[in-house]
Amino acid sequence: MTVYDGCFIALADIRGLSLMTADEKLIEKAGNHAGLVRLSDAVPEDSNR
């Protein structure tokens, strides 16, 4: 995890927000951090992109 990634996670945590990301490596490294949400979990599969 980079300092940049950590800052975004910390800012979301301080603000009480979720952090949406498509970065699977970040999700893996952050573990079960409550504020991380997989982008694929937030976007319906049948949506037009």
MODELLER restraints for C-alpha pairs under 7 A, 6 or more apart:
rsr = mdl.restraints
at = mdl.atoms
rsr.add(forms.Gaussian(group=physical.xy_distance, feature=features.Distance(at['CA:1:A'], at['CA:26:A']), mean=6.31, stdev=0.5))
rsr.add(forms.Gaussian(group=physical.xy_distance, feature=features.Distance(at['CA:1:A'], at['CA:29:A']), mean=6.47, stdev=0.5))
rsr.add(forms.Gaussian(group=physical.xy_distance, feature=features.Distance(at['CA:9:A'], at['CA:19:A']), mean=6.75, stdev=0.5))
rsr.add(forms.Gaussian(group=physical.xy_distance, feature=features.Distance(at['CA:12:A'], at['CA:18:A']), mean=6.01, stdev=0.5))
rsr.add(forms.Gaussian(group=physical.xy_distance, feature=features.Distance(at['CA:12:A'], at['CA:19:A']), mean=6.10, stdev=0.5))
rsr.add(forms.Gaussian(group=physical.xy_distance, feature=features.Distance(at['CA:13:A'], at['CA:35:A']), mean=6.55, stdev=0.5))
rsr.add(forms.Gaussian(group=physical.xy_distance, feature=features.Distance(at['CA:17:A'], at['CA:35:A']), mean=6.59, stdev=0.5))
rsr.add(forms.Gaussian(group=physical.xy_distance, feature=features.Distance(at['CA:18:A'], at['CA:35:A']), mean=4.30, stdev=0.5))
rsr.add(forms.Gaussian(group=physical.xy_distance, feature=features.Distance(at['CA:18:A'], at['CA:36:A']), mean=5.78, stdev=0.5))
rsr.add(forms.Gaussian(group=physical.xy_distance, feature=features.Distance(at['CA:18:A'], at['CA:37:A']), mean=6.62, stdev=0.5))
rsr.add(forms.Gaussian(group=physical.xy_distance, feature=features.Distance(at['CA:19:A'], at['CA:35:A']), mean=5.62, stdev=0.5))
rsr.add(forms.Gaussian(group=physical.xy_distance, feature=features.Distance(at['CA:19:A'], at['CA:36:A']), mean=4.86, stdev=0.5))
rsr.add(forms.Gaussian(group=physical.xy_distance, feature=features.Distance(at['CA:19:A'], at['CA:37:A']), mean=5.93, stdev=0.5))
rsr.add(forms.Gaussian(group=physical.xy_distance, feature=features.Distance(at['CA:20:A'], at['CA:36:A']), mean=5.98, stdev=0.5))
rsr.add(forms.Gaussian(group=physical.xy_distance, feature=features.Distance(at['CA:20:A'], at['CA:37:A']), mean=4.70, stdev=0.5))
rsr.add(forms.Gaussian(group=physical.xy_distance, feature=features.Distance(at['CA:20:A'], at['CA:38:A']), mean=5.80, stdev=0.5))
rsr.add(forms.Gaussian(group=physical.xy_distance, feature=features.Distance(at['CA:20:A'], at['CA:39:A']), mean=5.47, stdev=0.5))
rsr.add(forms.Gaussian(group=physical.xy_distance, feature=features.Distance(at['CA:21:A'], at['CA:37:A']), mean=6.37, stdev=0.5))
rsr.add(forms.Gaussian(group=physical.xy_distance, feature=features.Distance(at['CA:21:A'], at['CA:38:A']), mean=5.43, stdev=0.5))
rsr.add(forms.Gaussian(group=physical.xy_distance, feature=features.Distance(at['CA:21:A'], at['CA:39:A']), mean=5.19, stdev=0.5))
rsr.add(forms.Gaussian(group=physical.xy_distance, feature=features.Distance(at['CA:22:A'], at['CA:38:A']), mean=5.87, stdev=0.5))
rsr.add(forms.Gaussian(group=physical.xy_distance, feature=features.Distance(at['CA:22:A'], at['CA:39:A']), mean=5.12, stdev=0.5))
rsr.add(forms.Gaussian(group=physical.xy_distance, feature=features.Distance(at['CA:27:A'], at['CA:36:A']), mean=6.96, stdev=0.5))
